[in-house]
Amino acid sequence: MPDPLVIYDVDDKVSTITLNRPDKLNAISHDLQQALSDAFARADADAATNVVLLRAEGRSFCAGYDIGAKGPGSDDWRSDPAKAHAHLQPQLEFEMMPWLMKKPVIASVQGHVLGGGCELVMLCDLTIAADNATFGEPEVRFSSVGPAIVMPMIIGYKKARELLYFGDQIDAQAALDLGMINRIVPLADLRKASLDYAKRLTLISPEALYATKRAVNRVADAAGFRTALAAGLDVVGPLYATTTELGAQFRQIAATEGVPAAVKWRSAQFGR
């Protein structure tokens, strides 16, 4: 029997949700997305816990969406803008789950935190990162854009434009300086430090945590947070149904040589 894609544990008022696809750098496949969505819903409803800890097995937290995996509809969703938007909408709703949950969600990350994985982490309440973590959204290099344009609201427009336009990655210290994460710990200490951090938060009453999270979210929504994310998706959706020279080359290499080869080909043009 194959290992579960997502593992759910409870430890002293903390629900720990673990991505368990380490051989694929925890890239988000259709099945992983569904399993993680179910785990988020389970954790939010779990009366035995007050705080949710999101972590991952292996050397990387998440390398983004698994663009090499074949899910429902295959590539047919790229055939027109309406289908592209309909394909991306559930991804945005999935990434928004930590933001909309009643309980605070702490992300504990290491290695690659890229693409949809980076967006998911930015939509968590708090983030603790290992000192080897790297963050970024490289999709633009492949003529794509993530479904949640959340980075500008987290780190500011100037730096977000630079990272989103070039698709560059930053290390944990840069992410801390920009306010993308809350703290850095040595990789060897990540698991214990993250659980200790989560357990410390359980000392606050769940009612106070819920009220505080809801207040922060309501302020953000009053400023247009969720409206901005929906508007962003409306704009970028049609891009997926547009044939670009670089996008076509990338997909051709991915189809014949595999996604890692296509990523390596494109990254080499940027010096990394």
N, C-alpha and C positions, 0 to 999 in steps of 0.2 A: 504494500500500500504506500503510495507516495506521501512525502511529508506535506503537511498543510502549508498553504501559501501564507497564511497569517496565523499567529499563535496568540491566544488570549490567556492571561494569567491575572490573578488577584493577589496582592501582597499588602496587607495592613492598610486598607482604604485607598490603595492605588491599583487601578486597572492598567496593566501593561499590555500594549498591543505591539506585536513584533512582526515586521515584514520578514518573510522567510523564503526568499528566492535568491540566495546569495550567489548562485552560479551565474545569474543574469544581472548581477549588481542591483537586485531588487527592482529592476525595471517594471513599470506598471503595465501589465497585460490586462485584457478584459477580465479574466478570472481573478487576478489579484485585486483589481479595482472593486469588483463585487464583494470579495471576501473582506477587504478592508472597510468598505462601506457598512457591511453587516457588523463588523467588530466595533466600529464607531457607535452604531446604534445600540449595540449591546452594552457598551461601556457607559453610555449616557443614561441608560435605563437601570443600570446595576445599583441597587440600593445599598450594596455593601461597600461602595467606593465613592470617593469625593473628587479624585483627581485622576486624569488619564495621562499615561506616559506612552509616547509613540517612539519606537526604536526599530532597529533592523539588525539582522544577523549578517555576518560577512564583513568584507573590507570596505564596503560602501553602503551608505544609507539608501540612496536611490539615484539611478542614472537617468531618470525621466521616464516617459512613456516608451513602451517597447514597440518601436516603429517597425520591427521586423516580424512581429507576431501577427498571425492571421486571426482576426476576430470576426464577429457578425458583420456581414456586408463587405468584408475585405476592403478593396480600394474603391469600390463603387461610390462611396461617399464623396470622393473627390471630383465626381463628374459634373456637379453644379453647385452654386453657392448655397442654395437652400439645404441640400443634403449635407454639405460641409458644416453649416451652422447646426443642423440637427445632430450631427455626430459629436460636435464639440460641446454642445450645451450640457450633456450629462457629465462631461469631464469637469466643467466649471462647477456644477452642483456637487460633484464628488470632492473637489478641492476645497469647497466652501464648508464642508461638514465640520471641521474643527472650529471654525469661526462661529458657526451656528449652534454648536452643542451647548448645553447648559453648564457642563463642567469645564474647568480649564484644562487645556491640552498642552502638555510639555513635549516638545520634540527633542530627542536625543540623537545626535547625528555624528557620523564619521565618514571619511573618504569622500566620494562623489555625492554632492547634493545638487543635482542638476535638473534643468527643465521642469517638468511637472512635479518632480520631487522637491525642487527649490520653492516652487509656488506653494505647494502643500505645507512646507515648513514655515513659510512666511505667514500663512493663514492660521498657524497654531498660536496659542497665547504666549508661550515662552519657548526659548530654544537654548539648549546647552550643547556645545560642540566640542568634539575632540580637536586636538591641535593639528591634526592632519586633514581636517575637513576643507573642501573647496566648494565654492558656491558659484552658480552661474546659470544662464539660460542661453545655450548655444544654438537654439532652433533657427534663429535668423540667418545663420550661415547656410542653412538648407532650405531657405525661402519659406520658413514656417515661423509662427509666433505662438506662444503658449496661450491656453484658453483664459487664463487669469492674469490680466495685466496689473498685478498688485504691487510690483516693486516700487513704482514712483511714490505710492502712499506710505511705504515703509522707510525708504532711505532718501527720498527727495528726488526731484526731477532731473537735476544735472547729472548726478552719478548714475541714476537709473537709465537715462538716455544712453550714456556711454556703454553701460553693460548690455543693454538690450539691442543697441545698434550694432555693436561689434561682436556680441556673443562671447565676450571674454569671461574668464573665471577669476574669482578673488579667493584669497586664503581666509582662514578663520579670524586672524587678527584684523584684517581689513573689514570683514563682515561685522566684527564687534565694534570697530571704530565708526561704522556707518549706522549702527543701531539695528542691524539685521538679526543679530543674535544677542543673548544676554550674558553668556559667560563661556570661557574656554577652559578645558581641563586636559591633562595628558590622556592620550588614547587608552592607556592601560587602566586608567581610573574612570573611564566614561560610564560604564554600567553602574558601578556603585555610587558615583557622584550624582548621576541622574536620578537614581532611586532615592537617595538621601534628599535631594532637592525636592522631589515630588512629595516625599513623606513630610518634609518640613511644611509644605503648603497645606497638607491635610490637617495641620494644627489650627487652621482657620476654619470657622464653621462653614458648612456647605451653603447655608443660606446667605452668608456674607459674600462668599465667592461668587455665587450665582448673581446676586444683586450687583456686585462690582463689575463682573464681566458684562452683564446686560447693560449697565450704565455706559461703560466704555464703548460697547458696540452701538448703542443708540446714538451716542454723540457722533461716532464715525458715520453712521448711516444718515444722520441729519446733515452731515457735510457732504453726502453724496457717494459714500464708499461703494455700496452695492450697486447703485445706479451706474457708477463709473465702470465697474467690472463688467456689467451687462452691456454697456455701450462699447467697451473695448472688444468684447466678443463679436458684437454686430459688425464691427469694422474689419477685424482680422479673419473672420470666417470665410469670406469670399477668396482670400489669398490662397486657401487650400485647394480651391477649384481653378486656380490660375496656373498655367504652365510657364515656368521660368527656365531659362537656360541652365542656371546652376542647380535648381531643384530637380530638373530632369536628369542631369548628369549624376547627381547624388543618388537618386532612386535607381538609375541604371546600374551603378556600381554596387549599390546595396543588393539589387536583385541577382547580380551575377557573382559577386565576390563576398557578399555579406555586409551587414551594417557596420561592424567594426572597421572594415576596409574603407567604406565610404566616409566614415567619420575621420579616419586617419588621413585620407586624401584631402579632405577639406581643411582639417586642422593644420596640415603642413603648409598650406598657403598663408596662414596667419603666424607661422613660426612656432606653433604648438597646437 
